[in-house]
């Protein structure tokens, strides 16, 4: 996949690694009709194998993506130390900054979609539930409905306030929200379309005996995203 990195430059005599700020396709933003701002999950960066393939598959579907990293992940790149995500207000502010920057780059005619993997998707849905929401749709890949095994801590209270179409693509074996758990919960207000990837876990990986593997399910997720944007967002 053809990408370029926008990095925070560090002097040559500094032993710290460069910090990835954004990853985009080389064609961005020239002629892009649809741009998806894609945020990573809590534990893996913007250039993880999952995010790399997802961005490539979305590009093949005509959805150009911009991946960015939250500040805590950038700090981890600097010193190599694992740290938990920042609190929600800090993450949301970083997301809003990306929206403002991308909108300035692509212009008013481009359809702007936001989303992400797990925590990144949850933050995107929270952005879209605000009064100043300026996006056309939200796409969540592996939504963290609840912490694994903790069905008393659902993270869905804000979803009814989302003011644009919302897609959730979920693996049926995802410990953050399995098929049977969501079915038992009943209709979750605010989700426009909930699509299940058979056999997928939180990273859309399948068991060895399953006929499809992780790349197959990521490809399917991109196809579902394209169809959703066609149906609901006019993208």
TORPA-4810 file (N, C-alpha, C, O; in nm, 3 decimals):
<nodes>
NODE_1_0.084_-0.119_0.000_0.000_0.000_0.000_0.088_0.124_0.000_0.182_0.134_0.078_X
NODE_2_0.057_0.216_-0.086_0.134_0.339_-0.095_0.090_0.437_0.012_-0.022_0.488_0.008_X
NODE_3_0.178_0.465_0.107_0.146_0.559_0.213_0.265_0.649_0.236_0.376_0.618_0.195_X
NODE_4_0.239_0.760_0.301_0.351_0.840_0.348_0.325_0.874_0.493_0.211_0.875_0.538_X
NODE_5_0.431_0.900_0.565_0.422_0.929_0.707_0.448_1.075_0.731_0.545_1.130_0.679_X
NODE_6_0.365_1.139_0.809_0.395_1.272_0.860_0.447_1.254_1.000_0.374_1.206_1.087_X
NODE_7_0.571_1.290_1.024_0.634_1.259_1.151_0.678_1.384_1.226_0.704_1.488_1.166_X
NODE_8_0.685_1.371_1.355_0.744_1.473_1.439_0.894_1.455_1.431_0.946_1.354_1.477_X
NODE_9_0.965_1.550_1.374_1.107_1.534_1.350_1.186_1.539_1.480_1.159_1.621_1.568_X
NODE_10_1.284_1.451_1.491_1.368_1.441_1.609_1.514_1.455_1.566_1.553_1.395_1.466_X
NODE_11_1.597_1.533_1.637_1.737_1.550_1.599_1.809_1.417_1.584_1.774_1.319_1.651_X
NODE_12_1.909_1.413_1.496_1.979_1.290_1.468_2.053_1.235_1.589_2.075_1.114_1.598_X
NODE_13_2.093_1.320_1.681_2.165_1.272_1.798_2.072_1.226_1.909_2.118_1.190_2.018_X
NODE_14_1.944_1.227_1.884_1.846_1.182_1.983_1.817_1.035_1.957_1.794_0.997_1.842_X
NODE_15_1.817_0.954_2.059_1.799_0.810_2.041_1.651_0.771_2.032_1.620_0.655_2.005_X
NODE_16_1.561_0.865_2.053_1.419_0.832_2.045_1.378_0.806_1.901_1.433_0.865_1.808_X
NODE_17_1.279_0.717_1.883_1.229_0.690_1.749_1.135_0.801_1.706_1.083_0.876_1.789_X
NODE_18_1.113_0.810_1.574_1.021_0.910_1.523_0.878_0.878_1.566_0.843_0.762_1.590_X
NODE_19_0.797_0.980_1.577_0.658_0.965_1.618_0.568_0.977_1.497_0.568_1.080_1.429_X
NODE_20_0.492_0.873_1.468_0.397_0.878_1.357_0.277_0.962_1.399_0.212_0.931_1.499_X
NODE_21_0.249_1.065_1.326_0.134_1.150_1.354_0.014_1.106_1.270_-0.095_1.084_1.323_X
NODE_22_0.035_1.092_1.139_-0.073_1.049_1.051_-0.016_0.959_0.943_0.101_0.967_0.908_X
NODE_23_-0.102_0.872_0.891_-0.067_0.787_0.777_-0.178_0.802_0.674_-0.295_0.780_0.705_X
NODE_24_-0.142_0.840_0.554_-0.242_0.855_0.448_-0.189_0.794_0.320_-0.069_0.768_0.307_X
NODE_25_-0.279_0.770_0.225_-0.237_0.730_0.092_-0.179_0.849_0.018_-0.214_0.964_0.045_X
NODE_26_-0.089_0.821_-0.075_-0.023_0.928_-0.149_-0.122_1.013_-0.227_-0.097_1.132_-0.251_X
NODE_27_-0.233_0.954_-0.268_-0.332_1.028_-0.346_-0.413_1.126_-0.262_-0.482_1.212_-0.316_X
NODE_28_-0.405_1.113_-0.131_-0.483_1.201_-0.043_-0.425_1.341_-0.045_-0.303_1.357_-0.043_X
NODE_29_-0.511_1.447_-0.049_-0.657_1.440_-0.060_-0.708_1.466_-0.200_-0.826_1.496_-0.218_X
NODE_30_-0.622_1.454_-0.301_-0.658_1.492_-0.437_-0.775_1.408_-0.489_-0.764_1.287_-0.503_X
NODE_31_-0.886_1.474_-0.517_-1.000_1.409_-0.579_-1.076_1.312_-0.491_-1.165_1.242_-0.539_X
NODE_32_-1.043_1.305_-0.363_-1.110_1.210_-0.275_-1.256_1.252_-0.254_-1.283_1.364_-0.212_X
NODE_33_-1.348_1.161_-0.282_-1.490_1.188_-0.261_-1.535_1.146_-0.121_-1.632_1.199_-0.066_X
NODE_34_-1.461_1.050_-0.065_-1.493_1.000_0.068_-1.363_0.982_0.145_-1.270_0.919_0.095_X
NODE_35_-1.356_1.036_0.264_-1.239_1.019_0.350_-1.285_0.969_0.486_-1.377_1.024_0.547_X
NODE_36_-1.220_0.864_0.532_-1.249_0.807_0.663_-1.132_0.833_0.757_-1.021_0.787_0.732_X
NODE_37_-1.156_0.907_0.864_-1.055_0.928_0.968_-1.062_0.806_1.059_-1.163_0.781_1.124_X
NODE_38_-0.952_0.732_1.063_-0.951_0.600_1.127_-0.859_0.602_1.248_-0.739_0.627_1.235_X
NODE_39_-0.916_0.576_1.365_-0.839_0.576_1.490_-0.810_0.433_1.535_-0.888_0.342_1.511_X
NODE_40_-0.696_0.416_1.600_-0.653_0.282_1.644_-0.722_0.243_1.775_-0.792_0.324_1.836_X
NODE_41_-0.701_0.118_1.816_-0.753_0.070_1.942_-0.662_0.105_2.057_-0.561_0.174_2.039_X
NODE_42_-0.696_0.057_2.177_-0.624_0.097_2.297_-0.480_0.046_2.301_-0.393_0.114_2.355_X
NODE_43_-0.455_-0.072_2.245_-0.324_-0.133_2.265_-0.234_-0.142_2.144_-0.117_-0.178_2.159_X
NODE_44_-0.283_-0.111_2.026_-0.202_-0.125_1.904_-0.200_0.007_1.827_-0.299_0.079_1.828_X
NODE_45_-0.088_0.039_1.761_-0.074_0.168_1.694_-0.146_0.175_1.559_-0.210_0.080_1.516_X
NODE_46_-0.132_0.290_1.495_-0.200_0.314_1.368_-0.145_0.230_1.255_-0.212_0.211_1.153_X
NODE_47_-0.023_0.178_1.269_0.036_0.097_1.163_0.044_-0.050_1.202_0.130_-0.123_1.153_X
NODE_48_-0.046_-0.095_1.289_-0.053_-0.237_1.321_-0.095_-0.314_1.197_-0.154_-0.255_1.106_X
NODE_49_-0.067_-0.444_1.190_-0.109_-0.522_1.073_-0.259_-0.512_1.045_-0.300_-0.505_0.929_X
NODE_50_-0.341_-0.511_1.150_-0.485_-0.499_1.130_-0.519_-0.367_1.062_-0.594_-0.364_0.965_X
NODE_51_-0.464_-0.258_1.114_-0.494_-0.126_1.059_-0.439_-0.110_0.918_-0.501_-0.044_0.835_X
NODE_52_-0.324_-0.169_0.890_-0.266_-0.162_0.757_-0.357_-0.228_0.654_-0.387_-0.169_0.550_X
NODE_53_-0.401_-0.351_0.684_-0.486_-0.419_0.587_-0.623_-0.352_0.575_-0.677_-0.341_0.465_X
NODE_54_-0.677_-0.309_0.687_-0.807_-0.243_0.682_-0.802_-0.118_0.593_-0.891_-0.096_0.511_X
NODE_55_-0.698_-0.038_0.610_-0.685_0.083_0.528_-0.670_0.048_0.381_-0.726_0.115_0.294_X
NODE_56_-0.595_-0.058_0.353_-0.575_-0.098_0.213_-0.706_-0.148_0.152_-0.739_-0.114_0.039_X
NODE_57_-0.780_-0.229_0.226_-0.906_-0.281_0.174_-1.009_-0.170_0.155_-1.086_-0.173_0.059_X
NODE_58_-1.011_-0.074_0.246_-1.102_0.040_0.230_-1.066_0.120_0.105_-1.155_0.166_0.033_X
NODE_59_-0.938_0.138_0.082_-0.893_0.211_-0.037_-0.942_0.142_-0.164_-0.983_0.208_-0.260_X
NODE_60_-0.938_0.009_-0.165_-0.986_-0.066_-0.281_-1.136_-0.048_-0.301_-1.187_-0.067_-0.412_X
NODE_61_-1.205_-0.012_-0.195_-1.349_0.013_-0.203_-1.380_0.161_-0.230_-1.497_0.201_-0.228_X
NODE_62_-1.277_0.240_-0.256_-1.298_0.380_-0.287_-1.312_0.469_-0.166_-1.362_0.581_-0.176_X
NODE_63_-1.269_0.420_-0.050_-1.276_0.498_0.074_-1.134_0.528_0.120_-1.068_0.442_0.178_X
NODE_64_-1.088_0.649_0.093_-0.954_0.689_0.136_-0.953_0.713_0.286_-1.044_0.776_0.341_X
NODE_65_-0.850_0.663_0.353_-0.845_0.677_0.499_-0.728_0.764_0.542_-0.626_0.775_0.475_X
NODE_66_-0.747_0.825_0.657_-0.641_0.897_0.727_-0.630_0.834_0.865_-0.724_0.843_0.944_X
NODE_67_-0.518_0.771_0.893_-0.498_0.713_1.025_-0.416_0.808_1.112_-0.322_0.872_1.064_X
NODE_68_-0.453_0.817_1.238_-0.377_0.902_1.328_-0.359_0.832_1.461_-0.428_0.733_1.490_X
NODE_69_-0.268_0.882_1.541_-0.243_0.823_1.671_-0.273_0.922_1.783_-0.241_1.041_1.773_X
NODE_70_-0.334_0.871_1.889_-0.358_0.952_2.006_-0.224_0.980_2.075_-0.125_0.911_2.052_X
NODE_71_-0.223_1.082_2.160_-0.098_1.129_2.219_-0.027_1.021_2.302_0.095_1.012_2.299_X
NODE_72_-0.103_0.940_2.375_-0.039_0.840_2.459_0.036_0.736_2.375_0.139_0.684_2.417_X
NODE_73_-0.017_0.706_2.256_0.050_0.610_2.168_0.174_0.673_2.106_0.274_0.605_2.085_X
NODE_74_0.168_0.802_2.076_0.287_0.870_2.025_0.398_0.869_2.129_0.515_0.852_2.096_X
NODE_75_0.360_0.888_2.257_0.460_0.885_2.364_0.522_0.747_2.375_0.642_0.734_2.403_X
NODE_76_0.442_0.643_2.354_0.496_0.507_2.360_0.598_0.485_2.250_0.696_0.413_2.270_X
NODE_77_0.576_0.545_2.136_0.676_0.534_2.029_0.806_0.603_2.068_0.915_0.560_2.029_X
NODE_78_0.795_0.709_2.144_0.914_0.783_2.184_1.002_0.705_2.282_1.123_0.697_2.265_X
NODE_79_0.939_0.647_2.384_1.020_0.585_2.489_1.003_0.434_2.501_1.072_0.370_2.580_X
NODE_80_0.911_0.376_2.422_0.893_0.232_2.425_0.818_0.180_2.545_0.806_0.058_2.562_X
NODE_81_0.766_0.268_2.629_0.696_0.226_2.750_0.545_0.218_2.724_0.483_0.311_2.672_X
NODE_82_0.488_0.104_2.761_0.344_0.090_2.747_0.273_0.176_2.851_0.315_0.185_2.966_X
NODE_83_0.166_0.239_2.808_0.088_0.321_2.898_-0.059_0.311_2.860_-0.090_0.286_2.743_X
NODE_84_-0.149_0.331_2.955_-0.292_0.322_2.924_-0.336_0.442_2.840_-0.267_0.543_2.836_X
NODE_85_-0.450_0.431_2.775_-0.502_0.544_2.699_-0.528_0.663_2.790_-0.552_0.648_2.909_X
NODE_86_-0.523_0.782_2.731_-0.562_0.902_2.804_-0.711_0.895_2.837_-0.783_0.811_2.783_X
NODE_87_-0.755_0.983_2.924_-0.896_0.988_2.958_-0.976_1.037_2.838_-0.923_1.103_2.748_X
NODE_88_-1.104_1.005_2.838_-1.189_1.032_2.722_-1.184_1.177_2.674_-1.175_1.198_2.553_X
NODE_89_-1.190_1.279_2.762_-1.186_1.417_2.711_-1.061_1.447_2.629_-1.067_1.522_2.532_X
NODE_90_-0.947_1.390_2.668_-0.823_1.412_2.593_-0.829_1.343_2.457_-0.788_1.399_2.356_X
NODE_91_-0.881_1.220_2.455_-0.894_1.146_2.330_-0.991_1.216_2.235_-0.966_1.225_2.115_X
NODE_92_-1.100_1.265_2.290_-1.200_1.332_2.207_-1.147_1.463_2.148_-1.176_1.497_2.034_X
NODE_93_-1.069_1.534_2.226_-1.009_1.658_2.176_-0.914_1.629_2.060_-0.912_1.701_1.960_X
NODE_94_-0.835_1.522_2.074_-0.743_1.484_1.967_-0.820_1.446_1.841_-0.778_1.479_1.730_X
NODE_95_-0.932_1.377_1.858_-1.013_1.337_1.743_-1.071_1.461_1.674_-1.070_1.470_1.551_X
NODE_96_-1.120_1.555_1.752_-1.177_1.676_1.694_-1.071_1.756_1.618_-1.102_1.815_1.515_X
NODE_97_-0.950_1.757_1.667_-0.841_1.826_1.597_-0.816_1.763_1.461_-0.793_1.834_1.362_X
NODE_98_-0.822_1.631_1.455_-0.805_1.563_1.327_-0.918_1.596_1.231_-0.895_1.616_1.111_X
NODE_99_-1.040_1.601_1.282_-1.154_1.633_1.197_-1.139_1.772_1.137_-1.162_1.792_1.018_X
NODE_100_-1.099_1.868_1.219_-1.081_2.004_1.171_-0.970_2.010_1.065_-0.984_2.079_0.964_X
NODE_101_-0.861_1.937_1.089_-0.750_1.940_0.995_-0.787_1.876_0.862_-0.759_1.931_0.755_X
NODE_102_-0.850_1.759_0.869_-0.888_1.690_0.747_-0.991_1.769_0.669_-0.983_1.778_0.547_X
NODE_103_-1.089_1.826_0.738_-1.190_1.905_0.669_-1.127_2.022_0.595_-1.168_2.054_0.484_X
NODE_104_-1.028_2.086_0.656_-0.960_2.197_0.590_-0.884_2.149_0.467_-0.867_2.225_0.371_X
NODE_105_-0.837_2.025_0.469_-0.758_1.972_0.357_-0.844_1.921_0.243_-0.806_1.938_0.126_X
NODE_106_-0.957_1.860_0.273_-1.037_1.798_0.167_-1.146_1.889_0.114_-1.200_1.864_0.006_X
NODE_107_-1.181_1.993_0.188_-1.283_2.086_0.142_-1.424_2.043_0.180_-1.443_1.931_0.227_X
NODE_108_-1.521_2.130_0.159_-1.659_2.105_0.204_-1.734_2.000_0.123_-1.833_1.945_0.172_X
NODE_109_-1.690_1.971_0.000_-1.763_1.878_-0.085_-1.735_1.733_-0.052_-1.815_1.645_-0.085_X
NODE_110_-1.623_1.705_0.011_-1.585_1.568_0.044_-1.669_1.515_0.159_-1.691_1.585_0.258_X
NODE_111_-1.717_1.392_0.146_-1.789_1.328_0.255_-1.689_1.283_0.361_-1.593_1.213_0.330_X
NODE_112_-1.711_1.324_0.485_-1.617_1.295_0.592_-1.679_1.194_0.688_-1.783_1.218_0.749_X
NODE_113_-1.612_1.080_0.700_-1.656_0.972_0.786_-1.550_0.952_0.894_-1.431_0.968_0.867_X
NODE_114_-1.592_0.919_1.015_-1.497_0.890_1.122_-1.524_0.751_1.177_-1.635_0.700_1.168_X
NODE_115_-1.421_0.691_1.234_-1.439_0.558_1.290_-1.309_0.506_1.348_-1.215_0.582_1.371_X
NODE_116_-1.306_0.377_1.371_-1.184_0.321_1.426_-1.201_0.181_1.478_-1.309_0.123_1.476_X
NODE_117_-1.089_0.129_1.523_-1.082_-0.005_1.581_-1.109_0.004_1.731_-1.041_0.078_1.802_X
NODE_118_-1.207_-0.070_1.779_-1.234_-0.082_1.922_-1.247_0.055_1.990_-1.343_0.127_1.962_X
NODE_119_-1.153_0.091_2.077_-1.160_0.219_2.145_-1.168_0.336_2.048_-1.240_0.432_2.073_X
NODE_120_-1.095_0.327_1.937_-1.100_0.434_1.838_-1.239_0.453_1.781_-1.283_0.566_1.759_X
NODE_121_-1.310_0.341_1.757_-1.447_0.350_1.710_-1.540_0.406_1.815_-1.631_0.483_1.785_X
NODE_122_-1.517_0.365_1.940_-1.601_0.418_2.048_-1.584_0.570_2.060_-1.682_0.642_2.076_X
NODE_123_-1.459_0.618_2.051_-1.436_0.762_2.058_-1.504_0.833_1.941_-1.558_0.942_1.957_X
NODE_124_-1.500_0.771_1.823_-1.565_0.831_1.706_-1.715_0.844_1.730_-1.775_0.946_1.695_X
NODE_125_-1.776_0.741_1.789_-1.920_0.748_1.815_-1.952_0.854_1.920_-2.058_0.915_1.915_X
NODE_126_-1.861_0.875_2.014_-1.882_0.979_2.115_-1.870_1.118_2.052_-1.945_1.209_2.087_X
NODE_127_-1.775_1.133_1.959_-1.764_1.260_1.886_-1.895_1.288_1.813_-1.945_1.401_1.814_X
NODE_128_-1.950_1.185_1.749_-2.071_1.202_1.668_-2.196_1.220_1.752_-2.303_1.248_1.698_X
NODE_129_-2.186_1.204_1.884_-2.301_1.225_1.970_-2.303_1.367_2.029_-2.392_1.402_2.106_X
NODE_130_-2.203_1.447_1.991_-2.196_1.584_2.041_-2.279_1.680_1.959_-2.319_1.649_1.847_X
NODE_131_-2.305_1.796_2.015_-2.388_1.897_1.949_-2.320_1.956_1.826_-2.388_2.002_1.734_X
NODE_132_-2.187_1.956_1.824_-2.116_2.019_1.713_-2.065_1.917_1.611_-1.967_1.943_1.541_X
NODE_133_-2.130_1.802_1.603_-2.090_1.698_1.510_-2.095_1.748_1.366_-2.196_1.803_1.322_X
NODE_134_-1.985_1.730_1.293_-1.975_1.777_1.155_-1.937_1.665_1.059_-1.875_1.691_0.956_X
NODE_135_-1.974_1.541_1.091_-1.935_1.428_1.007_-2.058_1.363_0.946_-2.170_1.381_0.993_X
NODE_136_-2.035_1.285_0.840_-2.145_1.227_0.764_-2.182_1.086_0.809_-2.294_1.042_0.784_X
NODE_137_-2.091_1.015_0.874_-2.119_0.879_0.918_-2.009_0.834_1.014_-1.902_0.894_1.021_X
NODE_138_-2.038_0.726_1.088_-1.942_0.666_1.180_-1.935_0.516_1.151_-2.038_0.451_1.130_X
NODE_139_-1.814_0.462_1.152_-1.795_0.319_1.131_-1.705_0.265_1.242_-1.594_0.313_1.262_X
NODE_140_-1.754_0.164_1.315_-1.679_0.104_1.426_-1.644_-0.041_1.392_-1.731_-0.120_1.357_X
NODE_141_-1.518_-0.074_1.403_-1.471_-0.209_1.376_-1.435_-0.276_1.509_-1.332_-0.246_1.569_X
NODE_142_-1.522_-0.368_1.554_-1.501_-0.431_1.683_-1.532_-0.335_1.796_-1.443_-0.294_1.870_X
NODE_143_-1.660_-0.299_1.811_-1.698_-0.202_1.914_-1.684_-0.265_2.052_-1.728_-0.379_2.072_X
NODE_144_-1.624_-0.194_2.149_-1.611_-0.248_2.285_-1.739_-0.225_2.366_-1.745_-0.133_2.448_X
NODE_145_-1.839_-0.307_2.342_-1.968_-0.289_2.409_-1.954_-0.295_2.560_-2.025_-0.225_2.632_X
NODE_146_-1.863_-0.378_2.608_-1.837_-0.392_2.752_-1.699_-0.454_2.769_-1.649_-0.517_2.676_X
NODE_147_-1.636_-0.438_2.885_-1.510_-0.509_2.909_-1.538_-0.660_2.907_-1.646_-0.702_2.947_X
NODE_148_-1.442_-0.740_2.862_-1.465_-0.885_2.857_-1.513_-0.942_2.990_-1.451_-0.921_3.095_X
NODE_149_-1.624_-1.014_2.985_-1.678_-1.079_3.102_-1.753_-0.989_3.197_-1.800_-1.036_3.301_X
NODE_150_-1.767_-0.861_3.166_-1.831_-0.767_3.258_-1.957_-0.710_3.193_-1.958_-0.599_3.141_X
NODE_151_-2.062_-0.791_3.197_-2.187_-0.753_3.132_-2.265_-0.649_3.209_-2.373_-0.607_3.167_X
NODE_152_-2.212_-0.607_3.323_-2.275_-0.499_3.399_-2.218_-0.363_3.366_-2.255_-0.262_3.426_X
NODE_153_-2.124_-0.359_3.268_-2.059_-0.233_3.234_-2.069_-0.206_3.084_-1.968_-0.205_3.013_X
NODE_154_-2.189_-0.186_3.036_-2.212_-0.158_2.895_-2.173_-0.014_2.862_-2.196_0.078_2.940_X
NODE_155_-2.113_0.003_2.744_-2.066_0.134_2.700_-2.151_0.184_2.583_-2.101_0.207_2.474_X
NODE_156_-2.278_0.199_2.608_-2.370_0.232_2.499_-2.461_0.349_2.532_-2.548_0.383_2.452_X
NODE_157_-2.445_0.412_2.647_-2.538_0.516_2.689_-2.544_0.633_2.592_-2.649_0.696_2.577_X
NODE_158_-2.433_0.664_2.525_-2.428_0.780_2.436_-2.480_0.750_2.296_-2.507_0.843_2.219_X
NODE_159_-2.496_0.623_2.262_-2.528_0.587_2.124_-2.660_0.645_2.074_-2.669_0.684_1.957_X
NODE_160_-2.764_0.654_2.157_-2.888_0.715_2.106_-2.871_0.861_2.063_-2.955_0.913_1.990_X
NODE_161_-2.764_0.926_2.107_-2.743_1.067_2.073_-2.659_1.086_1.947_-2.637_1.200_1.904_X
NODE_162_-2.613_0.977_1.886_-2.536_0.989_1.762_-2.626_1.047_1.654_-2.737_0.998_1.632_X
NODE_163_-2.579_1.152_1.588_-2.665_1.228_1.497_-2.645_1.196_1.350_-2.696_1.268_1.264_X
NODE_164_-2.570_1.089_1.319_-2.549_1.050_1.180_-2.553_0.897_1.173_-2.550_0.832_1.277_X
NODE_165_-2.558_0.839_1.053_-2.560_0.693_1.042_-2.440_0.628_1.110_-2.328_0.677_1.098_X
NODE_166_-2.465_0.518_1.182_-2.361_0.449_1.258_-2.360_0.301_1.222_-2.461_0.233_1.234_X
NODE_167_-2.245_0.253_1.178_-2.225_0.112_1.146_-2.132_0.050_1.248_-2.030_0.108_1.284_X
NODE_168_-2.167_-0.069_1.296_-2.079_-0.150_1.380_-2.055_-0.283_1.310_-2.150_-0.354_1.277_X
NODE_169_-1.928_-0.316_1.287_-1.890_-0.446_1.230_-1.823_-0.525_1.342_-1.721_-0.484_1.396_X
NODE_170_-1.881_-0.638_1.377_-1.842_-0.711_1.497_-1.819_-0.858_1.467_-1.894_-0.919_1.392_X
NODE_171_-1.715_-0.916_1.527_-1.694_-1.060_1.518_-1.787_-1.132_1.613_-1.812_-1.084_1.724_X
NODE_172_-1.838_-1.247_1.572_-1.933_-1.320_1.656_-1.869_-1.373_1.784_-1.940_-1.403_1.880_X
NODE_173_-1.735_-1.386_1.787_-1.666_-1.436_1.906_-1.598_-1.323_1.984_-1.515_-1.350_2.071_X
NODE_174_-1.631_-1.200_1.956_-1.565_-1.087_2.020_-1.598_-1.083_2.170_-1.715_-1.069_2.205_X
NODE_175_-1.498_-1.095_2.259_-1.526_-1.093_2.403_-1.575_-0.957_2.452_-1.625_-0.946_2.564_X
NODE_176_-1.561_-0.854_2.369_-1.612_-0.721_2.405_-1.758_-0.703_2.362_-1.813_-0.593_2.372_X
NODE_177_-1.819_-0.810_2.316_-1.958_-0.805_2.273_-1.986_-0.916_2.174_-1.980_-0.896_2.053_X
NODE_178_-2.018_-1.035_2.227_-2.046_-1.151_2.142_-2.188_-1.145_2.088_-2.274_-1.072_2.139_X
NODE_179_-2.212_-1.223_1.984_-2.343_-1.226_1.919_-2.454_-1.256_2.019_-2.555_-1.186_2.021_X
NODE_180_-2.436_-1.359_2.101_-2.542_-1.398_2.194_-2.565_-1.292_2.301_-2.677_-1.276_2.350_X
NODE_181_-2.460_-1.219_2.338_-2.474_-1.113_2.439_-2.552_-0.994_2.385_-2.636_-0.937_2.454_X
NODE_182_-2.524_-0.958_2.261_-2.595_-0.846_2.200_-2.740_-0.884_2.175_-2.831_-0.803_2.193_X
NODE_183_-2.763_-1.010_2.132_-2.901_-1.056_2.111_-2.980_-1.051_2.241_-3.096_-1.011_2.242_X
NODE_184_-2.915_-1.091_2.351_-2.983_-1.089_2.481_-3.012_-0.946_2.527_-3.112_-0.921_2.595_X
NODE_185_-2.924_-0.853_2.490_-2.943_-0.714_2.528_-3.061_-0.651_2.456_-3.126_-0.560_2.507_X
NODE_186_-3.088_-0.702_2.336_-3.199_-0.647_2.259_-3.153_-0.533_2.170_-3.033_-0.510_2.153_X
NODE_187_-3.248_-0.462_2.113_-3.217_-0.353_2.022_-3.136_-0.244_2.093_-3.175_-0.195_2.199_X
NODE_188_-3.024_-0.207_2.032_-2.941_-0.101_2.088_-2.965_0.026_2.006_-2.923_0.036_1.891_X
NODE_189_-3.033_0.119_2.066_-3.072_0.241_1.998_-2.949_0.321_1.957_-2.854_0.335_2.033_X
NODE_190_-2.952_0.373_1.836_-2.843_0.456_1.787_-2.759_0.388_1.681_-2.696_0.456_1.600_X
NODE_191_-2.758_0.254_1.678_-2.683_0.181_1.576_-2.771_0.165_1.454_-2.876_0.101_1.460_X
NODE_192_-2.728_0.221_1.343_-2.804_0.212_1.219_-2.797_0.073_1.159_-2.897_0.018_1.113_X
NODE_193_-2.677_0.016_1.161_-2.659_-0.119_1.106_-2.552_-0.191_1.189_-2.445_-0.137_1.214_X
NODE_194_-2.584_-0.313_1.231_-2.490_-0.398_1.304_-2.468_-0.523_1.221_-2.561_-0.600_1.197_X
NODE_195_-2.344_-0.543_1.177_-2.311_-0.655_1.090_-2.214_-0.749_1.163_-2.119_-0.705_1.228_X
NODE_196_-2.240_-0.878_1.150_-2.160_-0.979_1.220_-2.069_-1.052_1.124_-2.110_-1.090_1.014_X
NODE_197_-1.944_-1.071_1.165_-1.846_-1.148_1.090_-1.834_-1.284_1.158_-1.783_-1.295_1.269_X
NODE_198_-1.880_-1.386_1.090_-1.888_-1.519_1.149_-1.750_-1.571_1.190_-1.658_-1.578_1.109_X
NODE_199_-1.738_-1.608_1.317_-1.615_-1.669_1.368_-1.507_-1.571_1.408_-1.403_-1.613_1.457_X
NODE_200_-1.528_-1.442_1.388_-1.424_-1.344_1.417_-1.416_-1.309_1.564_-1.518_-1.304_1.632_X
NODE_201_-1.295_-1.284_1.613_-1.279_-1.234_1.749_-1.267_-1.082_1.746_-1.312_-1.020_1.650_X
NODE_202_-1.207_-1.021_1.846_-1.199_-0.874_1.851_-1.114_-0.817_1.738_-1.135_-0.703_1.697_X
NODE_203_-1.019_-0.896_1.689_-0.934_-0.855_1.577_-0.978_-0.920_1.446_-0.904_-0.918_1.348_X
NODE_204_-1.097_-0.979_1.445_-1.153_-1.049_1.329_-1.075_-1.174_1.294_-1.091_-1.227_1.183_X
NODE_205_-0.993_-1.224_1.384_-0.922_-1.350_1.361_-1.017_-1.467_1.388_-1.105_-1.457_1.474_X
NODE_206_-0.999_-1.576_1.314_-1.085_-1.693_1.327_-1.007_-1.812_1.380_-0.884_-1.810_1.385_X
NODE_207_-1.079_-1.915_1.418_-1.015_-2.039_1.460_-0.959_-2.112_1.338_-1.001_-2.088_1.225_X
NODE_208_-0.865_-2.200_1.363_-0.795_-2.269_1.254_-0.892_-2.346_1.166_-0.874_-2.351_1.044_X
NODE_209_-0.994_-2.404_1.224_-1.087_-2.487_1.147_-1.188_-2.405_1.067_-1.263_-2.461_0.987_X
NODE_210_-1.191_-2.274_1.088_-1.289_-2.191_1.017_-1.249_-2.178_0.871_-1.131_-2.167_0.841_X
NODE_211_-1.345_-2.178_0.778_-1.312_-2.168_0.635_-1.253_-2.035_0.593_-1.187_-2.027_0.490_X
NODE_212_-1.275_-1.929_0.672_-1.221_-1.797_0.641_-1.117_-1.759_0.746_-1.124_-1.804_0.860_X
NODE_213_-1.019_-1.676_0.705_-0.918_-1.631_0.801_-0.933_-1.481_0.825_-1.024_-1.417_0.773_X
NODE_214_-0.844_-1.425_0.905_-0.854_-1.284_0.942_-0.853_-1.192_0.820_-0.938_-1.103_0.813_X
NODE_215_-0.761_-1.207_0.725_-0.764_-1.119_0.607_-0.897_-1.124_0.533_-0.943_-1.023_0.480_X
NODE_216_-0.959_-1.243_0.529_-1.090_-1.254_0.463_-1.195_-1.169_0.534_-1.274_-1.100_0.470_X
NODE_217_-1.194_-1.174_0.666_-1.295_-1.099_0.742_-1.268_-0.949_0.737_-1.363_-0.870_0.733_X
NODE_218_-1.142_-0.908_0.736_-1.111_-0.765_0.722_-1.159_-0.716_0.586_-1.213_-0.606_0.574_X
NODE_219_-1.138_-0.798_0.484_-1.186_-0.762_0.350_-1.338_-0.751_0.349_-1.394_-0.659_0.288_X
NODE_220_-1.404_-0.844_0.416_-1.550_-0.838_0.425_-1.596_-0.713_0.498_-1.697_-0.652_0.461_X
NODE_221_-1.522_-0.675_0.603_-1.557_-0.554_0.678_-1.549_-0.430_0.589_-1.633_-0.341_0.600_X
NODE_222_-1.450_-0.425_0.503_-1.437_-0.312_0.410_-1.552_-0.311_0.311_-1.605_-0.204_0.278_X
NODE_223_-1.591_-0.429_0.261_-1.705_-0.437_0.169_-1.834_-0.391_0.236_-1.914_-0.320_0.176_X
NODE_224_-1.852_-0.432_0.362_-1.971_-0.391_0.437_-1.972_-0.240_0.455_-2.077_-0.176_0.444_X
NODE_225_-1.855_-0.183_0.481_-1.844_-0.039_0.500_-1.885_0.036_0.373_-1.961_0.132_0.379_X
NODE_226_-1.835_-0.009_0.259_-1.870_0.054_0.133_-2.021_0.050_0.108_-2.080_0.151_0.068_X
NODE_227_-2.083_-0.066_0.132_-2.226_-0.079_0.110_-2.305_0.010_0.205_-2.404_0.072_0.166_X
NODE_228_-2.260_0.016_0.330_-2.327_0.101_0.430_-2.322_0.248_0.389_-2.423_0.318_0.398_X
NODE_229_-2.207_0.294_0.344_-2.195_0.433_0.303_-2.280_0.463_0.181_-2.336_0.572_0.168_X
NODE_230_-2.291_0.367_0.091_-2.378_0.383_-0.025_-2.525_0.394_0.018_-2.600_0.475_-0.036_X
NODE_231_-2.563_0.312_0.115_-2.704_0.302_0.154_-2.750_0.417_0.243_-2.863_0.465_0.231_X
NODE_232_-2.662_0.461_0.333_-2.707_0.551_0.439_-2.645_0.690_0.435_-2.707_0.787_0.478_X
NODE_233_-2.524_0.699_0.385_-2.456_0.827_0.394_-2.445_0.900_0.261_-2.392_1.011_0.255_X
NODE_234_-2.493_0.840_0.155_-2.485_0.904_0.025_-2.342_0.927_-0.018_-2.313_1.023_-0.089_X
NODE_235_-2.251_0.839_0.025_-2.108_0.858_-0.004_-2.071_0.781_-0.129_-1.955_0.784_-0.171_X
</nodes>
